[in-house]
Amino acid sequence: MKHIFTYIKPYGLRMLLGFLIKVMGTFMDLGLPWVLAYIIDEVIPLKEIKYILLWGVLMLFLSIGAREFNITANRMASRVAGDTVKRLRHDLFQKIEQLSGAQVDYFSIPSLISRMTSDTYNIHQMVSMMQRLGVRAPIILVGGTILTFTLEPVLTLVLVGILPLLGITVYIVSKKGIPLYSKSQASADKMIRIVRENVNGIRVIKALSKSEHEKQRFKSSNEEVAGNELKAGATMAAINPVMNLLLNGGLTLVVIIGAYRVNSGASEVGKIVAFLSYFTMILNAMLMITRIFVSISKANASANRIFAVLNMEEDLKVCEELEEEKESDSHISFHDVTFSYPQEQEEKDEKDESTNVESISFQIKKGESLGIIGATGSGKTTLLNLLLRFYDIEKGAIYINGKNVKSFSLKNLRKKFGIVFQNDVIFADTIAGNIDFNRNITRDRIVEAAKDAQAADFIDQLKTKEKDGYEYAVAIKGANLSGGQKQRLLIARALAAKPEILVLDDSSSALDYKTDANLRIALRKHYQNTTTIMIAQRISSIMSMDHILVMEDGKMIGYGKHEELLNGCPVYSEIYQSQMGE
């Protein structure tokens, strides 16, 4: 929780002013029962209307003043809470953007989404409540107790005897509540992951008639979340009944003892009425404190989850002192590269290394092309993740222009690339906006890239009388485009900035053979100085490339040109024969 105060600190003066206003409003609230007691016991017996009206006006002034001060303070509290959490969300989002692939895997995407949404909401509620109720409740509790002592010392002893019991109840229950809220949030992360998977894979689920299975899967997760929330809520809910029992019992004693004292002449009616008002205010103040403890319990659990991300140390640091590659004119070099995904490394057994890449070595010169082919799970995309330094390798080295990739800042490293990932994202924007991607690329260059990506024809067909095809509004995830259109749009985005290195991860799978062939011709003609790496399932997409890398179970089992692999790599030859029928 201490980290939250670093985000609140910039608004200290505003909070202080809000506190002062809240204090004034609360004191006015406290003054009302005291004035009422004075009117009943001292003013009314005088039977002077002007004095009654005068003190009545004072009560009206206190009521209006308390209302206005409290409203103003509450609005200021809401603004401080909003600004605090806005900064927190900004820093959390920025940190998430900087996490390495291994760190994202560690937290999981659904959990990161949950931390950005529900956890920051809990912090917002706590910061707001602490300013509103955190000031008012203690003042009413302490101030009300003091005022009751001035009015009725005997009855105050009943109140003072109950307060420690209430405090102990709040402490014990709140101590148990924090870990329960943490467990509840963890189960919510799991449910969000299932929802996310179902939304992304809704077509596959329907096509395979697995809707009922997914409903049961969600039902199980939902019941787990509901059970954990019920347990946490039931634990914290125990506070209110216990407090009500103690306070109502105390109130009963106050009424009985008060009536006896009035009847015996030891006290006055006005004081008893005021005492009952204060007693009710103190009761509400204790309930406020209960709500504060519940809010703090939730916020503490959420703060721990948020700052687990914010305090995560950077693991992809720039290492400027690494040696450069010796005596090589290669553009991209892999030297004995070995890697295993961190979260899977502990789970795999010694014989199963399908998720690893092991002892990968190859070199390609500037302007050359490399095709990578292999079965699903053979490590093809992993090589690209390592080249782009989404993960750090365990052994070996990767060089670009003779410089270790760890020597580049991540920004400078990735600026070299134009990339189309296997499951890439199209945004709810225009065609031109998706190609440009906020890089300030000229319209002429956008059109050229679309032509090279074989996307110009379908874009031109989208034009209307008012707008050309490049201003066509694309739906989220390209829902209003076909699979081939989406792939061509993504390729145009990768080509638009004329990258030093072009990476295409199975990005032509939805293209027909003619379009695929025309794309390869355009790449050879207009991007001769661009080094191209293409992962493909179709051997026709890579057979004309300068180098072909064949992967199997994370190992490089073939490397060379098409003709060399046909004769020297049985796996490649088998793929060729099965696809080309020769």
N, C-alpha and C positions, 0 to 999 in steps of 0.2 A: 504493500500500500504506500510505502514511503516514496516510491517512484512517481505516484500520481501527483504528489505535491509539487514536484518539479514542473508539471504542466499547469498547475493552478497558480504557481508563484507569479507569473507575469500579470495576473489579474488581482494581485493582492490589494491594491488601493481601492479598486472597485468593490472587492469583497468587503473590505473594511467599512466603506461607506454603506454598503448594504447591511452589514451587521449593525451599524449604529442606527440606521433607520428601523431595522427590525427590533432592536432593543427599545427604541422609543415607542413603537407600536405595541410591543408586549407590555411595557410599563403602563401604558394607557389602559390596556385590557385588565391589568391587575388592579388598577385604581377604581374600576367601576363597582365591584362589590363593596369596597371600603366606603365609597361615597353613598351607596345605597343604604348601608348600615347606619351611617351618620344621619341620613335623611329620616329613616324610620325611628331612630332612638332619640335624636336631638332636635331635628327641624320640625317634624310633624307635631310633636307635643306643644310647640310654640303657637300653633294655629295661625301662622302668618303666611298668606298666599305668596307674597313677594319673595320670601326666603325659599319657599318650596320651588317656585319658578326659577329662582336664581340657581339653586343647586341642581334643578332639572336640566337647565341649560348647560351646566358644567358636565353632567352625565352625557348629554347629547354631543357636546364637543369632544369628550373622551371617546365616545363610540365612533364618530365620524373620523377623528384623528387616527384611532387604532386601525380602522378599515383602510384608510388611504396609505398610511405608513406600511402596513402589512402587504398591501397590493404592490406598492412600489418596490419594496424589498424582495418580494417573490419574483417580480419581473427581472430585477437585476440578477437574482440567483439563477434564473433560467438562462439569462444571457451568458453569465460566467460559465455555467455548466455546458452550454452549447459550444462556446468558443474553446473551452478546455478540451472537450471530446473531439472537436474538429481538428485541432492540432494533433491530438493523439492518433486519430484515424489517418491523418496525412502521414505521420511518421511511420505508422504501422504499414500502410500501403507501400510507402517508399522502401521500407525494410523488406517487405515481401517481394518486391520487384528485384531486390538485390540478392535474394537467397539463391544459393547454388541448387543444382538439381538434387543433390544428396539431401540438402536441408529441407527442400520442398517435400521430398519423399518421406523424410523423418516426421514432419508435422502432418502431412497429407493435405490436399487441396480443400476438401470439405471442412477440415478443422480450421484452416486459415480463413475460410469464408465466415465460419462461425465466430471466430475471434474478431473479425472486422465488423460484424453486425451485432449479434446478441451480447457479446462481451463488452463492446464499447457502449451499448445501450445500458447495461448494468452500471457501468462507471458513470454515465450521464445521470442516471437516477440517483446514485449515491451522492455525487457532487451537489446536485440540486437540493436534495433532501437535507444534507448537512447544513446548507446555508439557510434553509427555511425552518426546518424543525430542530436542527442542531443548535440553533441560537434560542429559539422560542421555548422549547421544552425545558432546558435547564433553568432558564430565568423564571418560568412559571413554577417549576418544582421548588427552587430555592426561595424565590421571592414570595410565592404563595405560602410556603411553610412559615416564613418569617412573619408575614402579615397575619396568618392564623394565630400565631403565638401572641401577637399584640392584642388580638381580639379575644381569644379563648385559650389560655395556656393549658387548661385541663384537657380540653378536647384535642389540642395539638399533640398531646402525648400519645393518643390513639393513632394519629396519623404517623408520627415518628416511629412508632413501634412496627407499623406495617411496611414502611419504605425499605428497610434492609432485606426483608423477605422477598419483596418484589425485585430488588437488585440481584439477589442470589439466583432467583428464577431465570431472569434474563441472561445472566452470565452462563449458567449451566447449559441452557438450551441453545444459546448462540454458539457455544464452543463445539457442540455436536453438529451444528448446522453447516459450518463451512466445508468440511470434507464431503458432506452429502451433496452440496451444490456443485462441487468439483466433479463428483461422480456423475451427477445428472447432466452436466455440460458435456462430459466425455461421451456419454451415450447419445446425446443430441448430435454430436459430430458424426457419429456412425449413421444416424438416420439421415442426415443431410447428404452424406456420401451415397446412400442408396437412392435418394431422390434424384441426385445429380446424375447418377448412372442411368436411371430410368428415363429421365428427360432426354439425355443425349442418345440413348439407345432405344427410343420408343418404337422406331420402325422395325428394328431387328426383333424386339420382344413381340410385337404384333405378328410379324411374319412367321416366327417360329412358334406361335400360339403359347407363349410363356407368360401371358398376362396374369393368370391365376397364381403361378409360381411366384411372380414378383409381388403380387398383392400379399401373399402369405409372408414373404420375406420382409416387406415393409411393415406388415401387421406385427410381426415378432419384434422388430426394432422399435416400432411405435409403442408397443406394450412395455418394452424395457425402459424407454424414456419416461413414459407415464408412471411406471412403478417407481423409478428413481425420484421423479419430481414429487410423487405422492409421499414418499418416505421423507424427503427433505421438507416438503410443505407441512406434513403432519408433525414432524419434530418441532419446527418453528411455530406451528399453530398452537402447540401446547402452552405457549406463553400467555396468550390472551385469556383462556379459561381460568388458569391459575391466578392471573392478575385480577380478573373480574371477581373471582371468589374472595380473594383477600380484600379488595377494595370495597366490594359490596358489603362484606362482613363488617369492615371498618365503618362504612357509611351507616349501617344499621346501629352500631354502637354509638356513633355520633348523634344520631337522631334521638335515641333513648336517653343518653346522658344529657344531651342538650335540653330535651323536654323537662327532664327532672330539674336541671339547674334554673331554667326559666320559671318553673312552677315554684321553686324554693326562693326565688328572688336573687339568686347568685349570678344570673346573667340576664341579658336583654334580648328581645325578639330580633332586633336588627342585626345583632352580632351573630346570632345563630343562623339567620338567613344568609348573611355574608359568608359565614364559615362553610355552609353547605355549598355555596357557589364556588368558593376556593377549593373545597374538597373535590368538586366535579372537575374543575380546571386542572387540579393536580392529577386526578385520575386520567384525564385526556393527555396530559403531559407524559405520564408513564406509558400510555399506549403509543404516543409519538416516539418515545425512546425505544420501544419495542420495534416499531417500524424501522427506525434508524439501524438497530442492530441487525434486523433481517436484511436490509439494504447493504449494510457493510459486509455481511456474510457473503452475499452474492457478489458484491464488487471485489472483495478480497480474492475470491476464487477466480473471477474474471481477470483481475489485475495480474495474478500469477501467470495465467495463460498468455495474456498479451505481452508481458515483459519477458516471458520465455522466448518469444520471437524477437522482440526489440533488443534483448541482450545477447542474442546469438552472435558469436564471433564470426567474422568474415573468414571463410575457408578457401576462397579463391584469390589469395593475395598476389600482388605483383612481385615477382622475384627478379630484380634487375641484374643481379650479379651472376646469373646462370651463363654457362659457356655457350657460345654460338656453334652452329654446326660447322664442322671442319671440312674444307676442300670439297664443296658441293655446289653445283649450280641448279639444284632443284628448287622448285617453288614450294612444294609441300612434301614433307618427309615424316614418316613414322619409323621410329627405331625401337624395335623390341617392346612394343606397347602391350601392357597387360593391365586388365581392369576388371573389377567385380562390383556390382551395385551394392552399396553399403547395407541396405536393409535386408538384402537377400543373402549376404555373405554368411551370416550366422545360421541361416535356415537350411542352406543347401548341404547335402552330404558330400563326402569326398569325391565320389564318382560322378556327380552331376555338376558339370561346369557349363551348362548350356546358356547360362545368363552372363557368362564372362567373355571377354576377348583376351586372347593369350598369344604373346610373342608375335605381334603383327608388325611387319616391316615392309615398307615400299617407298618409292620416290616418284614424283611426277614433276616435270618442268613447267615453266610458265607457258600458258596457252594450250597445254595438253589436256586430254580428257581421260577420266577414269570411270569405268563402269563397275559397279559392285552388284553381285548377284549371289543368291543363296536362299536356302529354305527360311521360312518364318522362324524367328528366334535364333538365327545364326550369328547375330551380332552386327548386322549391317548398319542399322540406325545408331547403335552404340558408338561406332567409329565416328559418325558425324557429331554426336554429343561430345565426344572427347576433343575433336578438332575445334569445335566452337567453345570449348572449355565450359560446358555446363557441369561437367564433373572433372575432377583431377585424377589423372592416371596413378596407378600404384607403382608401376615400374616402366622404365624406358623414357622416351622423350618424343615430342611432336614439334616440328619446326615449320615455320612459314618464312620464306626468304632467308633461311639460315638462322632465324632467331626463334628461340624457344617460345611457345605460345604462352608460357607462364611469365614471360618478360613483358608482354603487352598488357596495357590496361584493358579491361573487358570491353570498354567502349571502343577503343581503337582497334581491338582485335575483330570485333563483330561488324565494324563498319566496312571491313574488307569483303563481307559476304552478301550475296543475294541468295535467299533461301526459300524453298518451298518444302514444308514438312509434310509428312504422310497424312496427318490429320490437322491441316492448317485452318486458320480462322478467316472468315469473311465477315466484315462488319456491316451494320446497318448504315450505309452511306451510299453515295453515288458510285458508278463504275470508276470514274476518274479519281474520286476520293479514296477508293480501295487500292487503286494502283499507286497513287501518290503516297498515301499513308503518312501525311503531314511532313513530307520531306522537301516541300517546295520545288517539286520537279515541274518543269515547263510542260504546257499542254502538248507541244510538238513532240517532246520526248515521251510523254505518256502514250501518244498515238503510235509512235514508232515501236515502243515496247509491246503494245497490243498487237501490232502487225507481226512482229517477230514471234510472239507467243501464239499466233494463229487465232487471235481473239477478235480481230478487227471486223471480220464478216458478221459475226453474231451481234457485236456491239452496234454496228450500223443498222441492223434490222430492228433495233430497239428505239430508234429515233422517232420523234413525233413532230408535229408542226411547230410546237413551241420549243422543244429541246432536242439536242442531238443525243445519240445513244450513250455518250459518256456521262450525261447527266441523269441517266436512268437510275432510279432509286432501288438499291439492292436490299432485300430483306435480311434480317438477322440470320447469320450462318449461310447466307446465299440461298434461302429457302425457295426463292422464285427463279433460280437458275438450275440448269441441269448439271449432272456430275461433270461432264466434259467442259461445259462453260465455266464452272467454278475452277477447275484445274487450269484452264487457259488464263483466267483472270489472275490467279495466284502466280502463275509463271510470269505474266506481264509485270506484276508487282516486283518480282525478284530481278527482272531484267532492267527495270526502269532507271535505276541509278548506275547502270553500267558497272557492275561489281567486279572486283579483282578476282573473286572466286565465286562461281555459281554452284550451288548445291541443290540438287533435285532428288528428293526422297520419295521414290515411287509416285512421282507427280504426273505421269502420263498414262496411268492405268485405265483411265476413263476415256482416253483419246482413241479414235479409230486409227488404223494403220497408216492411212494417207496423211492425216493430220500430224501424227507422230513423226512420220518421215519428213514432212515439211518443216516441222519444228527443228529437227536435227540439222536440216539444211540451213535454216536461218541462223542457228547457233554457230555453225562452222563459217558462215559467210560474214556475219556482222559482229562476232565476238571472238575473233581470232586470238586476242591477247588475254582473254578470260580463261582461267583454268576451271574446268568443269568436272564436277563429281556427280555421277548419277546412280542412284539405287533403282533397280528395275526388277520386275518379275518376268518381263518379256525379254527374251534374248535378242530379239530384233532391235530393241531400243539401244543396246550397248555393243553389238557385235562389231560396229565400225569404229569404236573408240580406240584411242592410242594404247590404253592399258585396261585390262579387265581383272578384277579381283574376285575370286570365288571363295565364299565363306561357308563353313559348316561347323556347327557346335562351337562357335567362338574362335575357330582356328582358320588360318589362311591355307586352303588346300590347293590353290591354283593362282598363278599370277602371270600375265603375259598378254599377247595379242590373241585375237580370235582363232586364227589358224593354229597357233601354238597350243592353245588350250584344247582344241578339238582332238589333237593328237596326244597331248600329254596329261590331260585331266579327265578321268572317267566321269566324274560328277557333271562337269560342264558339258561333256559330250552327250551324256544321257539327257540333260535338260534340252540341249539343242535338238536332239532327235525327237523328243516327245513334243516339242513346240513346232518345229519346222517340218517334221515328217520325213526327215532324210536319214 
